[in-house]
Amino acid sequence: MEERLDRQENKMGVMPINKLLITMSLPIIISMLVQACYNIVDSIFVAQISEHALTAVSLAFPAQNLLIAFAGGTAVGINALLARSLGENNQERANSIANHAVIIWIVMSLVFAFIGLTCGHVFFKAQTNNPDILNLGVQYFTIVVGLSFGLFGQFTFERLLQATGRTVQTMITQGTGAIINIILDPILIFGMFGLPKMGVGGAALATVIGQIIACMMGIYINQRYNTDIHISLKNFKAQWSVLKRIYEIAIPSIIMQSIGSIMTYGMNIILTGFSSTAAAVFGVYFKLQSFFFMPVFGLNNGLIPIVSYNYGARKKDRMLGVIKLAMIYATGMMIIGIIVFETIPAVLFGFFNASEHMLSIGVPALRIIAIHFIFAGFAIVCSAVFQAVSKGTYSLIISLVRQLVVLLPVAYLLSLTGEVNYVWFSFPIAELFSVVISFLFFRKVVKGLDF
């Protein structure tokens, strides 16, 4: 076991930082790009059913975002604490964290299965009175949330691989799940190969099947190939102290991502005050922006264990060097997003069977919202750094200010003008606040490093 720990240390603590960041992040970025493609393709297929179907899926996005908040936030805590334990050569604690991760997965799956079966109607009724959108939305919600154990398992077991430096295997599991989603979408939505036509329910079922298969692959790969941790629940007893340490890191991340759900939920309510088409445009935007944001999140997933490991190993220069590189790469990705959104917005909406009315709202929406991309890369990387060094509260404050203190109130005030295009300016306005606060907190963290 000592040899395995030494090899991991040689990679995370000695490999040139540019090569290390690329090695750790590129497989995740590729899998995130595949996932982003799925997000877009999924909505493209749903849009072929009707605009109401597209709106229903768009209104379900806050619920899906909440699932990701709990799954991803918890995984951040597991990832950071496990990587730090390996950096400190504490094998016993690393194994304990991995076993606790499995227990957490089981509990979260049961909780959200209950929510999926009981809360769909209330969730959609608050956003729309259209009976067609309501029925389609509840159908989608019940399947995606009720069968979310695959999503929670996928996040859990992929982060165990990432924390031990096995990001190629993560690419395989995540990419496979997304590809299966893409393949199953038209088959289940439109009833191909003799299967019944399921419509929006088929899109939801394709999603959960891909997640379940990715989860099963993650379990197998960890048990078969991840020699840096040992997962066994035989005679295992959960310890409050370990759960506490995981969630000291995870809770700020969960709340931070949950704030995103509240923001999208609030924006949906504001936009449906104009029309259901405006809400559909907002949903399409989130699908399209994922093609540029998800690779940055993939970069973050590779960055967090590197920063955590070297923080535990007290290697300040390596920490700061890899953070600087990540900021450069993230900003470059965001610039590409700006160029695409500003130059071909009508082409992008054409993939979603957009009507002239949707284009009249959507084209200016993409161009206005894209202004904030230039600031977003820096803020996203800062958030990952704060989580990696157990300063997740900073990320929480930034997210709270950006999305609830600034974005939603500004969007509401701008909606009072009666012009939907003004609402989109709330995004660049909020991002300006975010980047300033991120910089101040980042400077504080760097000054506080005493090694």
N, C-alpha and C positions, 0 to 999 in steps of 0.2 A: 504493500500500500504506500509506503514511503516513496517508492520509485514513481508511482503514479502521480503523487502530489508534486514531486520534483519536476516531472515533465510538464504538468499544468503550470507550475510557477515559471518554468523556462519560457513558455509561450506568453503568458500574461504579463510577466514581469521583466522579460529580457528582449523579446522580439521587437524589432524596430516599430515605432508606434504607427507609422502610416501603413505599413504592411499588416500590423496587428488589427488596426481598425477596419481595414478593407477585408481582411480574412474573417473577422468576426461579424461584420455587418453585411457584406455583399450577399451571402446566401439568404439572409433575412430580408434584405431589400428586394431580391428577386422574388421571394415567396410573397412579400407584401405587394409587389407589382401584380403578381398573378391574382392575389386577393382583390386588388383594386379593379383589375379587369373583370373579375367576377361581379363585383358590386355594380359596375356599369352595365355589363351584359344582362344581369338579373333584371335591372330596371328597364332595359331596352325591350326585353321579352314581355315584361308586365305591361309596358306602354302599348304593346300591340293589342292587348285585351281591350283597354279603354283608358281614357284619362282619369276616370274615377278609380280604376284599379291602381294606376300610378300614384294618385293622391293618397289612397289607402295605405300603400306601402310607405310613402313619404311620411305620413302621420304616425306610422309605427316606428319610425327611426329613433325617437327618444327612448322607446322601450328597449330596442336593440342596443342603443348606446349605453343604457343602464346595465344591461347584461355584461357588456364589454368593460364597463367601469368596475364592476365587482370582480370579474374574471381577471382583467388586466391589472387592476390595482393590487389585488392580492398577489398576483404573479410577480409584480415589481418587488414587493416585500420579500417573497421567497427567493427571487433571483438575486437581489442585492445582498441579503443576509447569507445565502449559501455561497456566493462568490467570495464574500469577505471571509467566511469561515475557512474556505480553501486557501485563501491568501495568507491566513494566519496558521495554516497547517493543522487546523482543528477538525480532524476527521469525524470524531464522534458527534460533534455538533452538526456537521454537514449532513450526516446520515439522519439525525433526528429531525432536521428541518425538512428533508425530503419526505420522511414518513408523515410528518404533520401536514405537508402539502396534500397528501392523498386524503387524509381525514377531512381537511377543509373542502376539497373537491366534492366529496360525498355529501357533506352537509349543505353546501351552496346549491347543489343540484336538486335536493329535496325541497328546499325553501322556494326556489324559483319554479319548480314544477307546480306547486300549490298556487303561486301567483298567476302562472299562465292559465290555469284552469278556472280561476275565479275573478280576475280583475280586468279582463279584456274590454267588456262592455263599458264599464265605468271610465276606463282610460280613453276610449274613443268618443264617448258621449260628450266629454268635456271639450272636444276639439271640433266636432261636426254634428249637424243635425240631418245631414243627407243620409237617408236610409241605405242607399246602395253602398256609399263609402263606409258607413258604419258596419254593415254586415261583412263586407270584404275585409275590412281592417281587423275585426274581431277574429275572423277565421285565420288570418295571417298571424296575429298576436298569439293565439292559443297554441299554435304549432311551434312557433319559433321560441317562445318563452317557456312553454310547458315541457318541451324536449331539449332544453338548453344544457343538459348534462354533458353532451358532446362538446359544446363550446367551452364549458368550464374545464373539462378534462384536457382538451386541446391546449388551452392556455397553460395549465399546470404543468403538463409533461414537456411541452416545448420549452418552458422557462427553466426546467431542470436541465435540459440539454444545453441551453444557452449559457447558464451559469457555470457549466463545466467546460465551456469552450467548444461545444459540438453544434455549431450553427449550421453546418451543411445538413445534418440530420433534421434540423428544424425546417430548413428549406424544403426537404423532401416531404415531411408531414403536412406542413401548411400548404405547399404547392399542390400536393395530391388532393387534399380536401377541397381546395378552390377549383381545381380542374374537374373533379367529380361534380361539384355544384354546377359548373358551366354546362357539362354534358347532360345532366339530369334536368336542367331548367326547361328546355323546350319539350323534352319527352314528357314530363309530368304536367307542365302548363297546358300544352296543346293536345295531349293524349296520343302520343306516337307509339308505334310498335304494338298496337292492340291494347295499350293501357288507357284507362279512363281520362277524359279531359278534366283536369282539376283546377285550372285557372290560378288564382292567387294562392290557393292552398298548395298547389303543386310547386310554386316558387318557394314557399316556406318549407315544404317537405324536402326539396332538393337541398336547401340550405342546411337543415339539421342532419341529413344523411351524410353530407360532406364533412360536417363537424364531427360526427360520431366516428367515421372512418379515420379521420386525422387523429382523433383521441386514441383509438385502438392502436394505431401505428406508433404514437408517442409512448404508450405503455410498453409495447413490445421492444422498441429501440432502447428505452431506458433500462429495461430488465436485461436485455441481451448484450448491449454494447457500452452502456455508461458505467465504466468501471470505477469512476471517481466517487460514486455514491452507492449505497446499498439500501434498497427499498424492501422492507419486510414488515408487515403488520402483525406477525406472529408474536404474541406476548408484548406487543407494543402498547404503551399507555401515553395518551396525550398529556403534555405538560403545559400548564398555564403560562409559565415563564417563557417558553419557546413561542407559543401563540402570541403572547404580548409583544415579543421582540419583532415578530413578523409584521404584526399589525401596527406597530409604532411607525413602521415605514409605509405599510400598505394603506392605512386609513386616510392619510392626506391625499394619496393618489386616487383612492376610490371616490372620495368626496370631490376631488378636483374633476374627475371624469364624469361623475354624476351631475356636477354643475352643468356640464355640456348637455346632458339630457334635459335639465330644467330649462336651459337656454333654448334648445330646439323646440321643446314643448311650448314655451312662451312665444317664440317666433311663429310657430304654426298657428297659434290662437290669433296673434296680431295679423298675420297674412290672410287667414281665412276670413277676416273682417273685410278684406278687399274682394277676394274670390278664392274658390278652391284651386283655380289655376295658379294663383300666386304661391300657394302652399306646395303645389306640385313642382313649380320652378325651384323653390327652396330645396326640395328633396333631390331634384336633379343636380343642383349645384353641389350638394354634399356628396353625391355619387361621383361627380366629375373631379372635385377637388381631392378626393381620396387617391387619385392616380398620382398626385404630387406630394400630398401629405403623408401617405402611408410609407413611401420609401424613406422619408425623414424619420418617421417612427421606427422603421426598421433599423436605420442608422443608430437611433437612440437605444434600441434593444441590444445592439452590439456594443454600444458605448458604456452602458450602465455596469455590466460586469467588469469591464476593463478599469473603469474609475474606482469601483468598489474594491477590486482586488488590490490595486496599487495604493488605495487609501489605507487598506488593511496592512499592506506591506510598507507603508510610510515612504512612498516614492513620489514626491511632490512634482518633480520635473516631468516625469512620465504622465502624471495626471493632467497637468496644465497643457502639455504638448498635444495630447490626444483630444482634449476638449477644444483647443484652437482649430485643429484639423476638422473636427466634427462640425464646428460652426461654419467653416468655409464651405464644406460639402453641402450642408443643409441650405445655406443661402443660395448656392448654385442651383440646387433643385427647385427652390422657390422661384428663382428668376425664370427658369424654363416654364413654370406654371403661369407666370405673368404673361409671357410672350404668347402662349397658346390661348389663354382666356381673352386677351386683348385683340388678337388677330382673327380668330375663327369661331366666335361664339355661336353664330348661326349654324355652322356646320356641326358643332357639338350637339346642339339641340335637335338637329335633323335626325340624329340616331334614335331619338325618343319619340318619333312620330309627332313632333310638335306642330300644333295648329298655329295659324297666324297670330292669334291672341296670345298663345304661350310665348311665341317668339318676341312679340312686342314687349313682354315683361322680362323674358329671360335674357335676351341679348344685353340690354343695359345692366341687368343684375350681375352677370358674370364680369363685365368690364369694371363695374364699380367695386365689387367685392374683391377682385384680384389685386387691387391697390395694396391691400394689407399683407400680401404674400411676402413682400420684400423684408418686412420686419419679423415675420412669423418664424423663420428658420432659427434665428438667434434665440428667441424666447423658448422655442421647443427644446433646444439643446440645453439651455439653462435649467429647464424643468427636470431634465434627465439627470443633470449633475446634482441638483439639490436632493433628488431621490437617492442617488448613489451614495451620498455622504450623510444620509439620515437627516437631511434638512427638508423633508417633504412638506413641512408646513409652509415653507416659502413658496413652493409650487402651488399649494392650495390657495394662499393669499392672492397670488398673481391671477389664477384662474377665476377666483371669486370676484376680484375687481374687474377683470376684463369682461366676463360674461354676464354677471348679475348686477354689479354696481354701475357699469358703464353701458354695455351693449344693449341689454334689454330695455332699460329706461330710455336710452337715446332712440332706440328703434320705435318705442311707443310714442315718444314725443314727435318724432318725424312722421309717424303714421297719422298724426292729427292734422297734418297738412292736406290729407286726402290724396296724396300722390305716392304710390307704392315705390316708385324709383328712389325716392328720398330715403326710404327705410334701409336700403342696402348700404348707405354711407355709415351706418352704425358699426359696421365691421372694421373699416380702416381707422375710425375714431377710437374704438376700443383697443385696437392693436397698438396704437401709439402709447396708451397708458401701460399696456402690458410690457412693451420693450423697455420703457424707462424703469419700471419697477424691477424687471428681470436684471437689468444692468446693475442697479443699486444692490440687490441681494447677492448677485454673483461677486461683486467687488468685496462685499462683506465676507463671503465664504472664503475667498482667496486670502484675504488678510488674516483670517482666523486659522489658517493652516500653520501649525507650529512645529513642523518637521521638514 
